[in-house]
Amino acid sequence: MDFFATAQRQMLAGQLQDARERLLASFKDLPEEQMAQPGVCGDWSVRDILAHVAAWDRAVTASFRQMLVGERPTLLDLDEDGIDAFNAERHEADKARTLSEVTEELNDSREAMLDLLREVDNAALFAPAPGDEHADMSIAGQVRVQIAHDEEHAEMIEEWRDRQ
């Protein structure tokens, strides 16, 4: 089991890195004024999307911490309305942030997640979240969600750039 868990852990780490590299590449060389242009995803700009991704990295890392002390992660209780409310609240809070602040937070929030993940043993990484009757939201399960989240937003930015 440990061999397979370690192999799966390494695969997840590679996928997490690849997804973030794709996201970073999606806006590479864009001038700052284009990064602030609305319309990438609804009225969100590239800058807004990056702030959104960073906010979710922070929230998911907090969820990992809850799980590691045996608490039910608050993210498990978010329905679609709760997710929309989180996104709207964070979007409003991040509007005044500069592009430099947003990109720094994007990097810092992921590094904080990775720092925590490096300390998590395989048993905790793959254990069901407390209160998760479906056993699909382990820390590893949430990492998979973050991989998909980075890829989803990288694709949005890539498609928006293609339309420009």
Z-matrix of the N, CA and C atoms (Angstrom, degrees):
N
C 1 1.463
C 2 1.519 1 110.51
N 3 1.315 2 116.92 1 -44.88
C 4 1.460 3 118.74 2 -176.70
C 5 1.521 4 111.56 3 -63.61
N 6 1.330 5 117.28 4 -38.10
C 7 1.463 6 120.39 5 177.63
C 8 1.520 7 110.25 6 -59.35
N 9 1.344 8 116.46 7 -47.14
C 10 1.459 9 120.36 8 -179.24
C 11 1.522 10 111.58 9 -68.30
N 12 1.314 11 116.37 10 -38.44
C 13 1.465 12 119.65 11 177.57
C 14 1.519 13 110.39 12 -63.57
N 15 1.317 14 116.27 13 -41.49
C 16 1.461 15 119.86 14 178.89
C 17 1.529 16 110.77 15 -65.29
N 18 1.325 17 117.05 16 -41.39
C 19 1.463 18 120.81 17 177.90
C 20 1.532 19 110.54 18 -63.51
N 21 1.333 20 116.56 19 -42.53
C 22 1.460 21 119.91 20 179.18
C 23 1.529 22 110.62 21 -66.40
N 24 1.320 23 116.38 22 -38.12
C 25 1.465 24 121.59 23 177.63
C 26 1.534 25 109.99 24 -60.49
N 27 1.333 26 116.90 25 -45.57
C 28 1.460 27 121.00 26 179.99
C 29 1.529 28 110.99 27 -64.67
N 30 1.329 29 116.06 28 -38.00
C 31 1.462 30 119.86 29 177.99
C 32 1.528 31 110.14 30 -64.56
N 33 1.325 32 117.21 31 -44.53
C 34 1.462 33 121.03 32 178.00
C 35 1.526 34 111.42 33 -61.13
N 36 1.325 35 116.08 34 -41.50
C 37 1.469 36 119.83 35 179.48
C 38 1.526 37 110.40 36 -61.77
N 39 1.318 38 117.12 37 -42.84
C 40 1.459 39 120.79 38 178.30
C 41 1.516 40 112.25 39 -64.91
N 42 1.335 41 117.13 40 -41.40
C 43 1.459 42 121.00 41 178.88
C 44 1.525 43 111.18 42 -66.18
N 45 1.332 44 116.49 43 -39.00
C 46 1.464 45 120.84 44 178.39
C 47 1.524 46 110.26 45 -63.22
N 48 1.321 47 116.58 46 -42.89
C 49 1.460 48 121.00 47 178.17
C 50 1.525 49 110.97 48 -66.37
N 51 1.328 50 117.15 49 -44.64
C 52 1.468 51 120.48 50 -179.31
C 53 1.528 52 111.62 51 -62.02
N 54 1.338 53 116.35 52 -41.46
C 55 1.461 54 120.01 53 -179.67
C 56 1.525 55 110.84 54 -65.03
N 57 1.342 56 116.24 55 -40.68
C 58 1.471 57 118.40 56 179.58
C 59 1.521 58 110.09 57 -68.68
N 60 1.313 59 118.36 58 -38.82
C 61 1.466 60 120.61 59 177.84
C 62 1.529 61 110.50 60 -62.18
N 63 1.337 62 116.75 61 -38.60
C 64 1.467 63 119.67 62 177.44
C 65 1.521 64 109.91 63 -64.15
N 66 1.337 65 117.15 64 -42.90
C 67 1.462 66 119.89 65 178.91
C 68 1.524 67 110.37 66 -61.26
N 69 1.315 68 117.16 67 -46.86
C 70 1.469 69 120.62 68 179.97
C 71 1.525 70 111.54 69 -62.14
N 72 1.320 71 116.87 70 -38.82
C 73 1.466 72 120.80 71 179.56
C 74 1.531 73 111.43 72 -69.21
N 75 1.331 74 116.82 73 -27.19
C 76 1.469 75 120.03 74 -175.80
C 77 1.528 76 112.73 75 -63.67
N 78 1.314 77 117.50 76 -25.91
C 79 1.471 78 119.50 77 -179.53
C 80 1.526 79 112.81 78 -116.80
N 81 1.313 80 116.19 79 8.01
C 82 1.461 81 120.16 80 -179.36
C 83 1.533 82 110.51 81 -57.10
N 84 1.323 83 114.74 82 136.66
C 85 1.462 84 123.85 83 176.83
C 86 1.529 85 114.64 84 69.54
N 87 1.322 86 118.20 85 8.90
C 88 1.462 87 119.11 86 174.78
C 89 1.524 88 108.51 87 -75.47
N 90 1.309 89 118.20 88 133.45
C 91 1.462 90 119.29 89 175.18
C 92 1.533 91 110.19 90 -67.55
N 93 1.311 92 115.70 91 154.84
C 94 1.463 93 121.52 92 -175.97
C 95 1.525 94 112.04 93 -56.21
N 96 1.316 95 117.50 94 -39.25
C 97 1.464 96 119.14 95 -178.96
C 98 1.532 97 111.68 96 -64.76
N 99 1.323 98 117.52 97 -34.45
C 100 1.465 99 120.31 98 176.38
C 101 1.527 100 110.87 99 -71.84
N 102 1.318 101 117.31 100 -33.71
C 103 1.464 102 121.41 101 179.38
C 104 1.532 103 110.56 102 -64.71
N 105 1.330 104 117.26 103 -23.69
C 106 1.465 105 121.97 104 -178.84
C 107 1.527 106 112.50 105 -97.47
N 108 1.319 107 116.69 106 -1.16
C 109 1.468 108 121.08 107 -177.05
C 110 1.527 109 110.25 108 -75.44
N 111 1.342 110 118.20 109 124.27
C 112 1.466 111 120.31 110 178.62
C 113 1.526 112 111.32 111 -68.57
N 114 1.315 113 115.68 112 164.31
C 115 1.461 114 120.44 113 174.28
C 116 1.506 115 115.29 114 111.31
N 117 1.322 116 117.91 115 0.52
C 118 1.470 117 119.36 116 179.19
C 119 1.524 118 109.32 117 -72.09
N 120 1.323 119 115.38 118 -46.15
C 121 1.464 120 122.82 119 178.34
C 122 1.523 121 105.84 120 -140.97
N 123 1.310 122 116.24 121 97.58
C 124 1.466 123 119.36 122 -172.17
C 125 1.515 124 108.17 123 64.10
N 126 1.334 125 116.66 124 -127.35
C 127 1.468 126 118.97 125 178.51
C 128 1.523 127 112.16 126 -95.42
N 129 1.325 128 117.21 127 9.54
C 130 1.462 129 120.99 128 179.84
C 131 1.519 130 111.56 129 -82.04
N 132 1.320 131 114.59 130 142.20
C 133 1.462 132 123.03 131 175.44
C 134 1.530 133 109.10 132 -93.66
N 135 1.308 134 115.98 133 176.00
C 136 1.469 135 120.33 134 173.49
C 137 1.529 136 109.23 135 -58.45
N 138 1.326 137 116.66 136 -44.02
C 139 1.466 138 120.90 137 179.26
C 140 1.527 139 110.64 138 -58.14
N 141 1.333 140 116.39 139 -43.56
C 142 1.463 141 121.07 140 178.86
C 143 1.527 142 111.25 141 -61.99
N 144 1.313 143 116.45 142 -42.17
C 145 1.466 144 120.76 143 179.58
C 146 1.531 145 110.37 144 -63.73
N 147 1.318 146 116.87 145 -42.59
C 148 1.463 147 119.91 146 -179.97
C 149 1.527 148 110.99 147 -64.27
N 150 1.326 149 117.21 148 -39.47
C 151 1.469 150 120.84 149 176.49
C 152 1.531 151 109.93 150 -63.88
N 153 1.309 152 116.46 151 -39.43
C 154 1.468 153 123.01 152 177.99
C 155 1.535 154 110.77 153 -61.85
N 156 1.311 155 116.72 154 -47.03
C 157 1.468 156 120.84 155 179.85
C 158 1.528 157 110.05 156 -62.87
N 159 1.317 158 117.23 157 -42.91
C 160 1.468 159 120.92 158 178.61
C 161 1.522 160 111.01 159 -62.39
N 162 1.327 161 117.17 160 -40.98
C 163 1.469 162 120.93 161 179.45
C 164 1.523 163 110.69 162 -62.16
N 165 1.321 164 116.75 163 -40.75
C 166 1.464 165 119.53 164 178.59
C 167 1.523 166 111.41 165 -70.22
N 168 1.330 167 117.72 166 -35.91
C 169 1.466 168 119.21 167 174.80
C 170 1.530 169 110.06 168 -58.51
N 171 1.326 170 116.98 169 -44.33
C 172 1.472 171 120.70 170 179.04
C 173 1.526 172 110.99 171 -63.28
N 174 1.331 173 116.95 172 -44.64
C 175 1.463 174 121.05 173 -178.70
C 176 1.528 175 111.25 174 -64.14
N 177 1.319 176 116.66 175 -41.41
C 178 1.460 177 120.35 176 -179.74
C 179 1.530 178 110.48 177 -68.69
N 180 1.311 179 117.53 178 -39.29
C 181 1.467 180 120.19 179 176.82
C 182 1.527 181 110.19 180 -62.02
N 183 1.322 182 117.39 181 -40.04
C 184 1.473 183 120.94 182 175.58
C 185 1.525 184 110.14 183 -62.65
N 186 1.315 185 116.43 184 -37.80
C 187 1.462 186 121.43 185 177.17
C 188 1.535 187 110.71 186 -62.89
N 189 1.323 188 116.67 187 -41.71
C 190 1.470 189 120.21 188 176.56
C 191 1.522 190 110.30 189 -58.69
N 192 1.319 191 115.90 190 -44.59
C 193 1.478 192 119.98 191 -179.58
C 194 1.527 193 110.75 192 -61.13
N 195 1.331 194 117.01 193 -41.53
C 196 1.460 195 120.51 194 177.66
C 197 1.526 196 110.05 195 -60.09
N 198 1.307 197 116.31 196 -46.46
C 199 1.465 198 120.73 197 -178.05
C 200 1.521 199 111.62 198 -62.56
N 201 1.318 200 116.41 199 -39.15
C 202 1.465 201 120.17 200 -177.01
C 203 1.524 202 113.15 201 -67.89
N 204 1.330 203 116.72 202 -19.31
C 205 1.469 204 119.29 203 175.69
C 206 1.526 205 110.95 204 -105.24
N 207 1.336 206 116.68 205 14.00
C 208 1.454 207 121.16 206 174.32
C 209 1.510 208 115.56 207 83.31
N 210 1.324 209 117.55 208 13.44
C 211 1.469 210 120.89 209 178.83
C 212 1.522 211 110.42 210 -93.48
N 213 1.314 212 114.73 211 150.14
C 214 1.465 213 120.61 212 173.98
C 215 1.527 214 107.66 213 -71.17
N 216 1.313 215 117.60 214 124.69
C 217 1.473 216 119.44 215 179.95
C 218 1.524 217 111.13 216 -67.73
N 219 1.312 218 115.78 217 135.43
C 220 1.466 219 120.59 218 -178.67
C 221 1.536 220 111.67 219 -62.94
N 222 1.322 221 117.32 220 -25.18
C 223 1.466 222 119.79 221 179.20
C 224 1.524 223 112.21 222 -62.19
N 225 1.338 224 117.15 223 -28.58
C 226 1.459 225 119.57 224 -179.72
C 227 1.529 226 111.88 225 -64.36
N 228 1.313 227 116.50 226 -22.64
C 229 1.460 228 120.68 227 -176.87
C 230 1.522 229 113.19 228 -94.31
N 231 1.316 230 117.42 229 1.00
C 232 1.466 231 119.77 230 179.11
C 233 1.525 232 110.34 231 -82.32
N 234 1.324 233 115.38 232 121.98
C 235 1.450 234 119.70 233 171.06
C 236 1.530 235 107.45 234 -93.24
N 237 1.312 236 116.90 235 -172.62
C 238 1.468 237 119.94 236 -177.76
C 239 1.530 238 111.44 237 -59.14
N 240 1.333 239 116.62 238 -40.24
C 241 1.463 240 120.05 239 178.47
C 242 1.526 241 110.79 240 -64.69
N 243 1.324 242 116.95 241 -40.17
C 244 1.463 243 121.03 242 178.57
C 245 1.518 244 111.79 243 -64.70
N 246 1.317 245 116.10 244 -39.24
C 247 1.464 246 120.88 245 177.45
C 248 1.523 247 109.92 246 -65.43
N 249 1.333 248 116.23 247 -45.07
C 250 1.471 249 120.48 248 178.08
C 251 1.530 250 110.75 249 -60.45
N 252 1.326 251 116.49 250 -41.29
C 253 1.472 252 120.55 251 179.70
C 254 1.527 253 110.65 252 -65.44
N 255 1.328 254 117.10 253 -43.41
C 256 1.468 255 120.77 254 176.84
C 257 1.524 256 109.67 255 -58.60
N 258 1.329 257 116.49 256 -48.23
C 259 1.468 258 120.57 257 -178.89
C 260 1.531 259 111.42 258 -60.69
N 261 1.328 260 117.01 259 -44.21
C 262 1.467 261 120.65 260 -179.44
C 263 1.528 262 110.90 261 -65.69
N 264 1.317 263 116.75 262 -42.82
C 265 1.472 264 121.01 263 179.75
C 266 1.526 265 111.03 264 -62.89
N 267 1.313 266 116.72 265 -46.13
C 268 1.466 267 120.39 266 179.98
C 269 1.526 268 110.37 267 -67.47
N 270 1.329 269 117.44 268 -39.17
C 271 1.465 270 120.42 269 179.58
C 272 1.525 271 109.81 270 -60.63
N 273 1.301 272 116.54 271 -46.06
C 274 1.469 273 120.86 272 179.57
C 275 1.531 274 110.19 273 -62.77
N 276 1.333 275 117.23 274 -43.54
C 277 1.465 276 121.52 275 -178.25
C 278 1.533 277 112.04 276 -66.80
N 279 1.332 278 116.64 277 -29.25
C 280 1.464 279 120.43 278 -174.82
C 281 1.530 280 113.76 279 -94.35
N 282 1.318 281 118.25 280 -3.98
C 283 1.471 282 121.23 281 -176.25
C 284 1.526 283 113.06 282 -56.99
N 285 1.321 284 116.92 283 -37.87
C 286 1.464 285 120.81 284 -174.85
C 287 1.531 286 112.79 285 -82.81
N 288 1.318 287 117.51 286 -6.10
C 289 1.459 288 119.96 287 -177.38
C 290 1.525 289 111.02 288 -76.03
N 291 1.312 290 115.04 289 143.32
C 292 1.465 291 120.04 290 178.09
C 293 1.524 292 109.96 291 -76.16
N 294 1.311 293 115.28 292 162.74
C 295 1.462 294 119.99 293 176.39
C 296 1.522 295 110.20 294 -58.37
N 297 1.307 296 117.12 295 -41.43
C 298 1.464 297 121.15 296 178.86
C 299 1.528 298 110.96 297 -60.24
N 300 1.319 299 116.72 298 -44.10
C 301 1.473 300 120.73 299 178.45
C 302 1.522 301 111.07 300 -63.53
N 303 1.322 302 116.55 301 -40.87
C 304 1.457 303 121.07 302 -178.95
C 305 1.528 304 110.93 303 -66.40
N 306 1.326 305 117.62 304 -46.08
C 307 1.464 306 119.32 305 -179.01
C 308 1.528 307 110.95 306 -67.72
N 309 1.320 308 116.79 307 -34.33
C 310 1.475 309 119.45 308 175.64
C 311 1.524 310 110.22 309 -64.40
N 312 1.316 311 117.22 310 -43.17
C 313 1.466 312 121.41 311 178.36
C 314 1.524 313 110.99 312 -65.83
N 315 1.327 314 117.71 313 -36.88
C 316 1.463 315 121.43 314 176.75
C 317 1.529 316 109.88 315 -58.27
N 318 1.312 317 116.00 316 -46.04
C 319 1.469 318 120.38 317 179.53
C 320 1.524 319 111.74 318 -70.58
N 321 1.331 320 117.09 319 -45.20
C 322 1.466 321 120.96 320 -177.62
C 323 1.525 322 112.05 321 -65.25
N 324 1.325 323 116.74 322 -40.45
C 325 1.463 324 119.50 323 -178.25
C 326 1.526 325 110.97 324 -66.69
N 327 1.312 326 117.34 325 -38.11
C 328 1.476 327 118.94 326 178.05
C 329 1.521 328 110.39 327 -71.17
N 330 1.314 329 117.18 328 -39.13
C 331 1.470 330 119.62 329 178.96
C 332 1.524 331 110.56 330 -63.37
N 333 1.331 332 117.59 331 -38.47
C 334 1.466 333 120.87 332 177.12
C 335 1.533 334 110.13 333 -62.57
N 336 1.323 335 116.66 334 -40.12
C 337 1.459 336 120.82 335 177.39
C 338 1.527 337 110.25 336 -63.45
N 339 1.317 338 116.35 337 -47.27
C 340 1.460 339 120.42 338 -178.82
C 341 1.530 340 111.73 339 -64.00
N 342 1.330 341 116.79 340 -39.77
C 343 1.465 342 120.25 341 177.29
C 344 1.520 343 110.63 342 -58.06
N 345 1.317 344 116.48 343 -44.74
C 346 1.463 345 120.20 344 179.35
C 347 1.524 346 110.52 345 -66.51
N 348 1.320 347 117.66 346 -44.17
C 349 1.463 348 120.86 347 -178.73
C 350 1.528 349 112.18 348 -62.04
N 351 1.321 350 117.12 349 -33.17
C 352 1.468 351 120.02 350 178.68
C 353 1.529 352 111.70 351 -63.29
N 354 1.316 353 115.90 352 -26.65
C 355 1.464 354 121.46 353 -177.39
C 356 1.531 355 112.90 354 -89.92
N 357 1.320 356 118.22 355 -10.80
C 358 1.463 357 122.46 356 -175.81
C 359 1.523 358 109.66 357 -86.82
N 360 1.340 359 116.43 358 126.83
C 361 1.470 360 118.72 359 177.61
C 362 1.530 361 110.05 360 -77.48
N 363 1.322 362 115.86 361 167.54
C 364 1.462 363 120.95 362 -175.71
C 365 1.529 364 112.40 363 -60.05
N 366 1.339 365 117.21 364 -38.72
C 367 1.467 366 119.77 365 -178.78
C 368 1.527 367 109.94 366 -60.60
N 369 1.317 368 117.37 367 -45.62
C 370 1.465 369 121.01 368 -179.93
C 371 1.525 370 111.29 369 -71.27
N 372 1.320 371 117.34 370 -33.93
C 373 1.462 372 121.28 371 -179.07
C 374 1.522 373 111.79 372 -62.05
N 375 1.327 374 116.57 373 -38.66
C 376 1.463 375 120.77 374 -174.52
C 377 1.528 376 113.58 375 -104.65
N 378 1.321 377 117.80 376 0.38
C 379 1.469 378 120.94 377 179.88
C 380 1.528 379 110.03 378 -71.27
N 381 1.338 380 117.15 379 142.64
C 382 1.468 381 119.11 380 176.00
C 383 1.529 382 110.41 381 -58.89
N 384 1.313 383 115.50 382 146.70
C 385 1.464 384 120.09 383 175.83
C 386 1.523 385 108.30 384 -65.35
N 387 1.324 386 117.68 385 142.92
C 388 1.465 387 119.06 386 175.79
C 389 1.529 388 110.53 387 -55.68
N 390 1.325 389 115.43 388 128.46
C 391 1.458 390 120.31 389 179.79
C 392 1.514 391 114.46 390 82.27
N 393 1.322 392 118.03 391 7.17
C 394 1.470 393 121.47 392 179.78
C 395 1.519 394 108.65 393 -96.43
N 396 1.320 395 116.31 394 94.72
C 397 1.460 396 120.11 395 -176.48
C 398 1.524 397 113.20 396 -67.03
N 399 1.314 398 117.60 397 -18.91
C 400 1.461 399 120.33 398 -179.49
C 401 1.525 400 112.57 399 -91.94
N 402 1.322 401 116.74 400 -10.19
C 403 1.466 402 123.38 401 177.19
C 404 1.527 403 112.93 402 56.68
N 405 1.337 404 117.05 403 30.22
C 406 1.460 405 119.05 404 179.59
C 407 1.522 406 112.74 405 -110.58
N 408 1.321 407 117.30 406 -0.05
C 409 1.458 408 119.45 407 -179.97
C 410 1.525 409 111.68 408 -114.92
N 411 1.293 410 114.71 409 47.54
C 412 1.459 411 119.80 410 169.86
C 413 1.521 412 107.83 411 -65.21
N 414 1.305 413 116.68 412 174.23
C 415 1.461 414 119.06 413 173.89
C 416 1.530 415 108.92 414 -57.91
N 417 1.331 416 116.64 415 -43.27
C 418 1.472 417 120.18 416 178.07
C 419 1.527 418 110.61 417 -60.24
N 420 1.319 419 117.32 418 -39.52
C 421 1.466 420 120.99 419 177.79
C 422 1.516 421 111.81 420 -62.45
N 423 1.329 422 115.80 421 -39.79
C 424 1.461 423 119.26 422 178.27
C 425 1.528 424 110.93 423 -70.50
N 426 1.322 425 117.85 424 -32.11
C 427 1.466 426 120.63 425 174.74
C 428 1.529 427 109.13 426 -61.86
N 429 1.330 428 116.48 427 -41.89
C 430 1.473 429 119.92 428 178.30
C 431 1.536 430 110.54 429 -60.18
N 432 1.322 431 116.55 430 -38.96
C 433 1.459 432 120.43 431 177.85
C 434 1.529 433 109.83 432 -63.48
N 435 1.332 434 117.83 433 -42.11
C 436 1.466 435 120.85 434 179.31
C 437 1.524 436 111.34 435 -65.41
N 438 1.316 437 117.21 436 -35.69
C 439 1.468 438 120.77 437 175.82
C 440 1.528 439 109.15 438 -60.47
N 441 1.322 440 115.87 439 -49.81
C 442 1.469 441 120.56 440 -179.70
C 443 1.528 442 110.78 441 -63.50
N 444 1.322 443 117.21 442 -35.38
C 445 1.468 444 121.56 443 -179.51
C 446 1.529 445 110.48 444 -64.92
N 447 1.334 446 117.05 445 -47.42
C 448 1.465 447 120.25 446 176.85
C 449 1.525 448 110.51 447 -59.38
N 450 1.334 449 116.76 448 -44.81
C 451 1.462 450 120.42 449 -178.18
C 452 1.529 451 111.52 450 -65.30
N 453 1.329 452 116.76 451 -40.86
C 454 1.461 453 121.25 452 178.86
C 455 1.528 454 110.71 453 -58.74
N 456 1.327 455 116.09 454 -46.47
C 457 1.463 456 118.62 455 -176.94
C 458 1.522 457 112.22 456 -77.23
N 459 1.305 458 118.41 457 -29.97
C 460 1.465 459 120.49 458 173.06
C 461 1.528 460 109.59 459 -62.04
N 462 1.328 461 115.75 460 -43.55
C 463 1.470 462 119.83 461 178.97
C 464 1.520 463 111.46 462 -63.15
N 465 1.325 464 117.24 463 -40.98
C 466 1.474 465 120.03 464 177.77
C 467 1.522 466 111.16 465 -58.72
N 468 1.334 467 115.39 466 -46.01
C 469 1.465 468 119.93 467 -178.58
C 470 1.526 469 110.06 468 -66.88
N 471 1.327 470 117.68 469 -42.34
C 472 1.469 471 121.24 470 178.68
C 473 1.530 472 110.89 471 -59.81
N 474 1.335 473 116.32 472 -45.33
C 475 1.465 474 120.10 473 -179.70
C 476 1.525 475 110.78 474 -65.66
N 477 1.325 476 116.79 475 -40.30
C 478 1.459 477 120.61 476 177.50
C 479 1.527 478 110.28 477 -61.78
N 480 1.317 479 116.64 478 -42.79
C 481 1.476 480 119.60 479 179.16
C 482 1.527 481 110.69 480 -63.11
N 483 1.320 482 116.28 481 -39.52
C 484 1.463 483 120.05 482 178.97
C 485 1.526 484 111.57 483 -62.54
N 486 1.322 485 116.56 484 -31.72
C 487 1.477 486 120.76 485 179.82
C 488 1.516 487 112.62 486 -78.49
N 489 1.327 488 117.75 487 -16.96
C 490 1.458 489 121.49 488 -176.43
C 491 1.519 490 111.73 489 -72.73
